[in-house]
Every structure is written in structure tokens, then in C-alpha cells.
């Protein structure tokens, strides 16, 4: 929301955002055809 409002993020917020975006990229890259043996990426600590 901050970015959409034209505000800047703190370095900590930027790191959290990047971790979440990287996690989403990893989820999108999953091969779900191997279900139920899916190798799930680790959830970043920033999301817990």
C-alpha cells in the first residue's frame, strides 16, 4: 500500500517485501504434477 500511495519503504520493509515476493515466485515454480510428493519451499520468517 505504501508504494501505491507514492511513499517509500524502510530497508526492513523492503527486505520483507522481497522475501515474500521470492516465496511467491518459488510457489509459482512448483511442479504440482508430483503431488503428493511436492517439495514445498520454506516459508520466510517474515511471513510467520
C-alpha positions as CSV (number, residue, x, y, z in Angstrom):
1,X,0.0,0.0,0.0
2,X,2.8,2.4,0.8
3,X,4.3,2.0,-2.7
4,X,0.9,2.6,-4.3
5,X,0.5,5.8,-2.3
6,X,3.9,7.1,-3.5
7,X,5.6,6.5,-0.2
8,X,8.9,4.8,0.3
9,X,9.6,1.6,2.2
10,X,12.2,1.3,5.0
11,X,15.1,-1.0,4.4
12,X,13.4,-3.6,6.7
13,X,10.1,-3.3,4.8
14,X,11.9,-3.7,1.5
15,X,13.7,-6.9,2.8
16,X,10.3,-8.3,3.9
17,X,8.6,-7.5,0.7
18,X,11.4,-9.1,-1.3
19,X,11.3,-12.2,0.8
20,X,7.6,-12.6,0.3
21,X,7.9,-11.9,-3.5
22,X,10.7,-14.5,-3.7
23,X,8.5,-17.0,-1.9
24,X,5.6,-16.4,-4.3
25,X,8.0,-16.9,-7.2
26,X,9.0,-20.3,-5.7
27,X,5.4,-21.3,-5.2
28,X,4.6,-20.4,-8.8
29,X,7.5,-22.5,-10.0
30,X,6.4,-25.7,-8.2
31,X,5.7,-28.8,-10.2
32,X,2.4,-29.9,-8.7
33,X,2.3,-32.9,-11.0
34,X,4.4,-34.7,-8.4
35,X,1.6,-34.4,-5.8
36,X,1.6,-35.7,-3.1
37,X,5.4,-35.6,-3.1
38,X,5.6,-31.8,-3.6
39,X,8.8,-30.2,-2.3
40,X,7.4,-27.1,-0.7
41,X,9.7,-24.1,-0.2
42,X,10.3,-22.8,3.3
43,X,8.1,-20.0,4.4
44,X,10.2,-16.9,5.0
45,X,10.4,-15.9,8.7
46,X,8.9,-12.6,7.7
47,X,5.6,-14.3,7.0
48,X,5.3,-16.1,10.3
